[in-house]
Amino acid sequence: TTDPNSVLTYANEAFIGVSGYDRAALVGQPHNIVRHPDMPEQAFADMWATLKGGEPWTALVKNRRKNGDHYWVQANVTPLMDGGRPVGFMSVRTCPSPEQVAAAEALYAEMRNEQAGGRLLHRLHAGQLQRAGWRGQRRVDHHLVQFRMQEHRHDRRPRPARQHQRSGRHRHALAQ
């Protein structure tokens, strides 16, 4: 759990164990103490914009352990609201599948390369993956990660992601 400025106010035993820090080293520190440099900047910009807007955010996140190693989580972050504004944030993290990690690793590497090249074709919006369309318009691409997983497993030529129409109640987060 963090305060509105992302300073850790609580760390459970699971977080302490996986991060490699002790409770005293975590509580009172900015949550980015575990941020891994492989994570695209835009993922965290999207997370904070979504949360500060009062909405929950879900995506895969690569974190850094105290010893420099890393671990992946499916982060489910919810703003704690009081009087219509966020007063803190609670994160429930679960262990993603190896396929989800492989897909996120490939996608985030591509996003970092796009950022470095100054041409963003992929971005997150409220935890949802979006790609630029042929006219530069953004469209939600729910299945890009699943297709990337297939490409990674079979090591074949990249196939274009297919677009599927889904109603709002069937939206899938990046990690799903």
C-alpha positions as CSV (number, residue, x, y, z in Angstrom):
1,T,0.0,0.0,0.0
2,T,1.3,3.5,-0.8
3,D,0.3,7.0,0.0
4,P,-0.8,9.5,-2.8
5,N,2.9,10.2,-3.5
6,S,3.7,6.5,-4.0
7,V,5.6,6.2,-0.7
8,L,5.2,2.7,0.7
9,T,3.0,2.6,3.9
10,Y,2.6,-1.2,4.2
11,A,4.5,-4.2,2.8
12,N,3.2,-7.7,3.4
13,E,5.4,-10.8,4.0
14,A,5.1,-12.0,0.3
15,F,6.3,-8.6,-1.0
16,I,9.2,-8.5,1.5
17,G,10.2,-12.1,0.6
18,V,10.1,-11.7,-3.2
19,S,11.8,-8.2,-3.2
20,G,14.6,-9.2,-0.9
21,Y,14.2,-6.1,1.2
22,D,13.3,-6.1,4.9
23,R,10.2,-4.2,6.0
24,A,12.2,-1.3,7.5
25,A,14.0,-0.8,4.1
26,L,10.7,-0.7,2.2
27,V,8.2,1.2,4.4
28,G,8.7,5.0,4.0
29,Q,10.5,4.6,0.6
30,P,9.1,5.4,-2.8
31,H,7.6,2.4,-4.5
32,N,9.9,2.8,-7.4
33,I,12.6,1.3,-5.1
34,V,11.7,-2.0,-6.9
35,R,11.3,-0.5,-10.4
36,H,13.3,-2.4,-13.0
37,P,15.0,-0.3,-15.8
38,D,13.6,-2.7,-18.5
39,M,10.1,-1.4,-17.8
40,P,9.0,1.2,-20.4
41,E,8.5,4.7,-18.9
42,Q,5.2,4.9,-20.6
43,A,3.8,1.9,-18.6
44,F,4.2,3.8,-15.3
45,A,3.0,7.1,-16.8
46,D,-0.1,5.2,-17.8
47,M,-0.5,3.6,-14.4
48,W,-0.3,6.9,-12.6
49,A,-2.6,8.7,-15.0
50,T,-5.2,5.9,-14.6
51,L,-4.9,5.7,-10.8
52,K,-5.0,9.4,-10.2
53,G,-8.1,9.5,-12.4
54,G,-9.7,7.1,-9.8
55,E,-9.6,4.0,-12.0
56,P,-7.9,0.6,-11.3
57,W,-4.9,-0.5,-13.4
58,T,-3.8,-4.0,-14.3
59,A,-0.7,-5.1,-16.3
60,L,2.5,-7.2,-16.1
61,V,5.3,-5.5,-14.3
62,K,9.0,-6.4,-14.1
63,N,10.4,-5.5,-10.7
64,R,14.0,-5.4,-9.4
65,R,15.1,-7.3,-6.3
66,K,17.5,-5.9,-3.8
67,N,20.2,-8.1,-5.1
68,G,19.7,-6.8,-8.7
69,D,17.8,-9.8,-9.9
70,H,14.2,-9.4,-11.1
71,Y,10.8,-10.9,-10.8
72,W,7.5,-10.5,-12.7
73,V,4.1,-9.8,-11.3
74,Q,0.6,-9.2,-12.6
75,A,0.0,-5.9,-10.8
76,N,-3.6,-5.1,-9.9
77,V,-3.6,-1.6,-8.5
78,T,-6.6,0.2,-7.1
79,P,-6.9,3.8,-5.9
80,L,-8.1,4.2,-2.3
81,M,-10.7,7.0,-2.6
82,D,-11.9,9.5,-0.1
83,G,-14.3,12.3,-1.1
84,G,-13.9,11.5,-4.8
85,R,-10.1,11.7,-4.8
86,P,-7.3,9.1,-4.4
87,V,-5.7,9.1,-0.9
88,G,-3.5,6.1,-1.5
89,F,-3.1,3.0,-3.6
90,M,-3.3,-0.7,-2.9
91,S,-1.7,-3.3,-5.1
92,V,-2.5,-7.0,-5.2
93,R,0.1,-8.9,-7.2
94,T,-0.1,-12.4,-8.6
95,C,2.4,-14.6,-10.4
96,P,2.0,-14.5,-14.2
97,S,2.5,-17.6,-16.4
98,P,5.7,-18.1,-18.3
99,E,3.9,-17.4,-21.5
100,Q,2.6,-14.0,-20.2
101,V,6.1,-13.1,-19.1
102,A,7.6,-14.0,-22.5
103,A,5.0,-11.9,-24.3
104,A,5.4,-8.9,-22.0
105,E,9.2,-9.1,-22.2
106,A,9.0,-9.0,-26.0
107,L,6.3,-6.2,-26.1
108,Y,8.1,-4.0,-23.5
109,A,11.4,-4.4,-25.5
110,E,9.6,-3.3,-28.6
111,M,8.1,-0.3,-26.7
112,R,11.5,0.7,-25.4
113,N,13.0,0.5,-28.9
114,E,10.1,2.6,-30.3
115,Q,10.7,5.2,-27.5
116,A,14.4,5.3,-28.3
117,G,13.6,5.7,-32.0
118,G,11.1,8.5,-31.4
119,R,8.2,6.6,-33.1
120,L,5.7,5.1,-30.7
121,L,3.5,2.5,-32.3
122,H,2.4,0.8,-29.1
123,R,1.3,2.4,-25.9
124,L,-0.8,1.6,-22.8
125,H,-4.0,3.4,-22.0
126,A,-5.6,2.4,-18.7
127,G,-3.5,-0.8,-18.8
128,Q,-4.8,-1.7,-22.2
129,L,-2.4,-2.1,-25.1
130,Q,-3.0,0.2,-28.1
131,R,-1.3,0.3,-31.5
132,A,-1.2,3.2,-34.0
133,G,-3.4,2.5,-37.0
134,W,-2.5,3.2,-40.6
135,R,-3.6,6.9,-40.2
136,G,-1.8,7.3,-36.8
137,Q,-5.1,6.7,-34.9
138,R,-4.9,4.5,-31.8
139,R,-6.9,1.3,-31.5
140,V,-7.1,-1.2,-28.8
141,D,-5.3,-4.5,-29.7
142,H,-6.5,-7.0,-27.1
143,H,-4.9,-10.0,-28.7
144,L,-1.5,-8.7,-29.7
145,V,0.1,-10.2,-26.6
146,Q,-1.4,-13.7,-27.3
147,F,-0.2,-13.6,-30.9
148,R,3.2,-12.6,-29.8
149,M,3.3,-15.5,-27.4
150,Q,2.5,-17.9,-30.3
151,E,5.3,-16.3,-32.4
152,H,7.7,-16.6,-29.4
153,R,6.8,-20.3,-28.8
154,H,7.0,-21.4,-32.5
155,D,9.8,-19.0,-33.5
156,R,8.1,-18.3,-36.8
157,R,7.9,-15.2,-38.9
158,P,5.8,-12.5,-37.2
159,R,2.1,-12.7,-38.1
160,P,-0.1,-9.6,-38.0
161,A,-2.3,-9.3,-35.0
162,R,-6.0,-9.8,-35.7
163,Q,-8.5,-7.3,-34.4
164,H,-11.5,-8.5,-32.5
165,Q,-14.5,-6.4,-31.5
166,R,-15.3,-6.8,-27.8
167,S,-17.8,-5.0,-25.6
168,G,-16.5,-3.0,-22.7
169,R,-17.5,-5.8,-20.2
170,H,-15.2,-8.2,-22.0
171,R,-12.1,-6.1,-22.2
172,H,-8.8,-7.9,-21.3
173,A,-5.9,-6.3,-19.6
174,L,-2.4,-6.6,-21.0
175,A,-1.6,-9.4,-18.7
176,Q,-4.5,-11.6,-19.7
